[in-house]
Structure formats: C-alpha cells, structure tokens
Amino acid sequence: MKETKRQPNLNFLGIGAQKAATSWLHSQLSQHPDIFLPHRKELHFFDSLERQDFEHNKLAYMRSLGREINKQISNEKPDLKRIEWYFRLANMSNTISGYDSLFSAERISGEITPAYAALKSETVALIKNNYPNLKIIFIMRDPVDRAISGAFQGFRTINPDDITKDMILSEINSNHQRKRNNYRKTIKTWESHFTGTQFCYLFYDDIKRDSLAVLKQICHFLEISYKEEYFVSTDEVVYKTPKKNIDESIVLDLATQYQELYEWLEKRFPNETTIAWRLNNEKIIQGSAGRPS
C-alpha cells in the first residue's frame, strides 16, 4: 500500500506501552496550545490495516460519533468542531491520506495508540515511507507490573472478586499481551526503520516521580515551547485499572520469564530506573528460592 508522498500533517506517534501512562500522556499533551491530538485516543489505524479489519474500526468510529453527538447536544453550548471532527473520523477512507486528514496542518500533530508497539516490520515500513520525519514516543513500565496491569485491562468489565487465577494466567500468557511486553522486539522493529534521534524513550517511574520534568523533556523532543502553566493535574491518574491481589506463583513466573528482558533493558538504558527494576526482579526470584517448599 504505497501512496504519493506529500507534506504530511502527522508529526509524532505514541506507540505505547499499554498500561504505561499513555492516557496520561494524551491528556497532558492535549493541553499544549501548539499540539493537536485526536479527540478520540487510540485510533488503531495502522494495526487495523495490518489485520485487514478496517470495517470493524469504522463501526467503532461510528459509535464514537454517536456518543459525541449525545454528549454535545446535552451541553448548553455544543462544541460543533468536535462533532465535525468525529464525523470526519467516522467517514474516513481506508488510506494514509484519509488518516492524515484527521490531523492539523497548523499545529504539531500526533496520535497515541499503544497497539502500535506490536506492529509488524512491514507496517512500520509503510509508516516510514509516508512519514519519514516522524517522531516516536515510547514509554516503558516495569515488565512484570505492566504484564499484570495489562491482564487486568482485559477484565475491566468484570467484578475483581470474580477473576480467577486461571483467568489471569490465560490473559497474561496470551499472544497479544506477550507482544505488548516485548519491549526489545518493539525497539528493534521500529529502530530498523527510523533513526535514533527520532525516538524519545521514557519510563513510567519517571512520570510518577516528576511528571513535569518528563513533559519538559517531551516538549524539547517535539521542538516546542515548555511552560508549566500549559499543564494541569499532572499527577492525576487518567485511567486506573481495577486489580486484586495476585498469587505469588504468578509473580514469580513472570519475574523468571522476563529476567533476560530486565538485564537487556539495563544494558540498553543504563539508568536508576532500569537498575531498580532488575534488582527488584532478582529479589522476587531469590526470595522465592529462599522459601521452604
């Protein structure tokens, strides 16, 4: 699927990771006067192209339009521009030009869909062909914590008391959750098409520790101004996944499964966060080894 090259509207993508503050990122960057982000987070355009199920996406877009119309007609002053944008989304063609038309040419435009972290190399090549100067933001979270939180994301409509150990294991070990936790493959795939200066790698722990410092870093990366007053409620959790206590055997299994990833992350990104991740993971494994069977 090759299209005529032109000056694109899209400037950056947030590709994940899922359950690593991407909703927070969308909420915060939407407040910046020089940034345009879609009113609907997670367009899932490129992964739907990959799966060849764009019509399924169109149904989701139509439902979003319906919800937005109902929301706006209940307002004293409806936001007609928002309705117009959702209408364009619902009627978007299955093309790069159709997708790109959703973004602003006057501001720095981006989109955040965590599923893009698991895209195939051929799909990332398509993105590079159409957006050669694209900037990519990727947030990483402690692999075990992300795996557990990602699993519970799939249970968000279920009462936590009804979630069994077998259900948790099944979701954690599902193919789509394993892909989303494979930071190494994500980085290898995307870096095989884009250069190092086009990436901004962030860590969930740093957002929790000093969110404004992270936002300043992102503004510098996107080459836009940073002012603290641009951002409000920076410590607010935008989307919190309900959880329950996790069986220790599941945590141990994950710690063992991702031991090599922790070591790779520390080598690839040698900082206090990745070091702490590895040390904590080792404590989990060693603590289990020290317990009587």
C-alpha positions in Angstrom: 0.0 0.0 0.0 2.2 2.8 -1.3 0.8 6.3 -1.7 2.1 9.5 -3.2 4.5 11.4 -0.9 3.5 14.8 0.2 3.9 17.1 3.2 2.1 15.1 6.0 0.1 16.6 8.9 1.1 13.9 11.4 4.3 14.7 13.2 4.6 12.1 16.0 3.2 8.8 17.3 3.0 7.5 20.8 3.3 3.7 20.4 2.9 2.5 24.0 3.5 0.7 26.0 0.0 -0.3 27.1 -0.7 0.5 30.8 2.3 2.8 30.9 0.6 6.2 31.3 -0.3 6.7 27.6 -3.8 8.0 28.7 -2.0 10.5 30.9 0.3 11.4 28.0 -2.7 12.1 25.7 -4.4 14.1 28.4 -1.4 16.3 29.1 -0.2 16.9 25.6 -3.8 17.8 24.5 -3.5 20.8 26.8 -0.5 22.3 25.0 -1.5 25.2 22.7 0.9 24.1 19.9 -0.2 20.4 19.9 -3.1 18.8 18.2 -4.2 15.3 19.3 -7.3 13.5 18.1 -10.3 13.9 20.4 -10.5 10.1 20.5 -7.4 8.5 21.9 -6.2 5.3 20.1 -7.3 5.5 16.5 -5.9 2.0 15.8 -5.5 2.9 12.2 -2.2 1.1 11.4 -3.0 -2.1 13.4 -6.4 -2.3 11.7 -4.6 -2.1 8.3 -2.3 -4.9 9.4 -5.2 -7.1 10.5 -7.2 -6.1 7.4 -10.3 -5.4 9.5 -10.7 -1.7 8.9 -14.5 -2.1 8.7 -14.5 -3.2 12.3 -12.7 0.0 13.1 -15.3 2.0 11.2 -18.0 0.6 13.4 -16.1 1.8 16.5 -15.7 5.2 14.9 -19.4 5.4 14.2 -20.2 4.6 17.8 -17.7 7.3 18.9 -19.6 9.8 16.7 -22.9 8.8 18.3 -21.6 9.2 21.8 -20.1 12.6 21.0 -23.3 13.8 19.5 -25.3 12.7 22.5 -22.7 14.4 24.8 -22.7 17.7 22.9 -26.5 18.1 22.5 -26.8 17.9 26.3 -24.4 20.8 26.6 -25.6 24.4 26.8 -23.1 25.3 24.1 -22.3 22.3 21.9 -18.8 22.0 20.5 -19.6 21.8 16.8 -16.0 21.5 15.8 -15.7 18.3 17.9 -18.7 16.8 16.3 -17.3 17.8 12.8 -14.1 16.0 13.7 -15.8 12.8 14.8 -17.9 13.0 11.6 -14.7 13.0 9.6 -13.3 10.2 11.6 -16.5 8.1 11.0 -16.3 8.7 7.3 -12.5 8.4 6.9 -11.3 6.4 4.0 -9.0 3.4 4.4 -6.0 5.3 3.2 -3.0 7.1 4.5 -4.3 10.4 3.1 -7.7 9.8 4.8 -6.0 9.1 8.1 -3.7 12.1 7.7 -6.6 14.4 7.0 -7.7 14.0 10.7 -4.7 16.0 11.9 -4.0 19.7 11.9 -1.5 21.3 9.5 -1.2 24.4 11.7 0.0 22.6 14.9 2.3 19.8 15.8 0.0 16.8 15.4 0.3 13.4 17.0 -1.6 10.2 17.8 -1.2 7.7 20.6 -2.2 4.1 20.2 -0.3 1.5 22.4 -1.1 -1.3 20.0 1.4 0.2 17.5 4.2 -1.2 19.7 3.4 -4.6 18.3 3.2 -3.7 14.6 5.0 -5.9 12.1 8.1 -4.6 10.4 6.2 -4.2 7.1 3.6 -1.9 8.7 6.3 0.2 10.3 8.0 0.4 6.8 4.7 1.7 5.5 4.6 4.4 8.2 8.3 5.4 7.4 7.5 5.6 3.7 4.7 8.1 4.3 6.1 9.8 7.4 9.9 9.8 7.0 10.4 12.6 9.6 8.1 11.1 12.2 9.0 11.3 15.8 8.2 8.3 18.1 7.5 8.3 21.8 7.7 5.0 23.7 7.0 4.7 27.5 8.2 1.6 29.3 7.0 0.3 32.6 8.4 -2.5 34.8 7.7 -5.6 32.7 6.1 -7.6 35.5 3.9 -4.7 36.6 2.9 -3.9 33.0 2.0 -7.6 32.4 -0.2 -7.7 35.4 -1.9 -4.4 34.7 -2.3 -5.3 31.1 -4.0 -8.5 32.0 -6.5 -6.7 34.3 -7.2 -4.3 31.5 -9.0 -7.2 29.8 -11.1 -7.7 32.9 -12.2 -4.1 33.3 -15.9 -5.1 33.0 -15.7 -8.0 35.5 -16.0 -7.8 39.2 -12.5 -8.3 40.6 -13.8 -10.9 43.0 -14.9 -13.0 40.1 -11.5 -13.1 38.5 -9.8 -16.4 39.0 -6.1 -17.4 38.9 -6.7 -19.4 35.7 -8.3 -16.3 34.0 -5.3 -14.2 35.0 -2.8 -16.8 33.7 -4.6 -17.1 30.5 -4.6 -13.4 29.8 -1.0 -12.8 30.9 0.2 -15.6 28.6 -2.0 -14.5 25.7 -0.2 -13.7 22.4 -1.3 -10.0 22.4 -0.1 -9.4 26.0 3.3 -11.1 25.3 3.7 -8.9 22.3 3.0 -5.7 24.3 5.6 -6.7 26.9 8.3 -7.4 24.3 10.0 -4.1 24.5 13.1 -5.5 22.9 11.3 -6.5 19.8 9.3 -3.3 19.6 12.5 -1.2 19.8 14.3 -3.5 17.3 11.4 -3.3 14.8 10.9 0.5 14.9 14.7 1.3 15.0 15.2 -0.8 11.9 13.2 1.9 10.0 13.7 5.1 11.9 16.9 6.7 13.3 17.8 7.1 16.9 17.2 10.8 17.0 13.6 10.2 16.1 12.9 8.4 19.3 12.0 9.6 22.8 12.2 6.7 25.3 10.5 7.4 28.6 9.9 5.5 31.8 6.7 5.1 33.8 8.6 5.5 37.1 9.9 8.9 36.0 6.4 10.1 35.2 5.4 9.1 38.7 8.5 10.7 40.2 8.5 14.0 38.3 5.8 14.4 35.7 6.6 18.0 34.8 10.3 17.1 34.1 9.0 14.4 31.7 6.7 16.9 30.0 9.6 19.3 29.6 11.6 16.5 28.0 8.8 15.7 25.6 8.4 19.4 24.6 12.1 19.6 23.9 11.9 16.4 21.8 9.0 17.8 19.8 10.8 21.1 19.5 8.0 23.2 21.0 7.9 25.6 23.9 7.5 24.4 27.5 5.7 26.3 30.2 4.5 24.7 33.4 1.2 26.6 33.1 0.3 24.6 30.0 -0.3 21.5 32.0 -2.8 20.9 34.8 -3.4 17.9 37.1 -0.1 16.4 36.0 -0.2 13.9 38.9 -3.7 12.7 38.1 -4.2 9.1 37.1 -6.3 9.3 33.9 -7.3 5.6 33.7 -6.8 3.2 36.6 -7.3 -0.5 36.0 -9.1 -2.3 38.9 -6.9 -5.0 40.4 -6.9 -7.7 43.1 -4.2 -9.4 45.0 -2.0 -11.6 42.7 -1.0 -15.1 43.6 2.8 -15.1 44.4 3.3 -18.0 41.9 2.1 -15.8 39.1 4.5 -13.0 40.0 7.4 -15.5 40.3 6.6 -17.0 36.9 6.6 -13.5 35.4 9.8 -12.5 37.1 11.6 -15.6 35.8 10.1 -15.2 32.3 11.3 -11.6 32.0 14.6 -11.9 33.7 16.5 -11.6 30.5 14.5 -8.6 29.4 15.4 -6.8 32.7 19.0 -7.4 32.0 18.7 -6.2 28.4 16.9 -3.1 29.5 19.6 -2.2 32.0 22.3 -2.5 29.3 20.2 -0.7 26.7 19.1 2.1 29.0 21.5 2.2 31.9 19.8 4.4 34.5 18.4 4.3 38.0 15.0 3.1 36.9 16.2 0.0 34.9 18.7 -0.9 37.6 16.0 -0.7 40.2 13.7 -2.9 38.0 16.4 -5.6 37.7 17.3 -5.6 41.3 13.7 -5.8 42.4 13.1 -8.7 40.0 16.1 -10.5 41.4 14.7 -10.1 44.9 11.5 -11.7 43.8 13.3 -14.7 42.3 15.8 -15.0 45.2 13.0 -14.6 47.8 11.2 -17.5 46.3 14.3 -19.6 46.2 14.8 -19.0 49.9 11.3 -20.1 50.9 10.7 -23.7 52.1 8.9 -25.8 49.6 
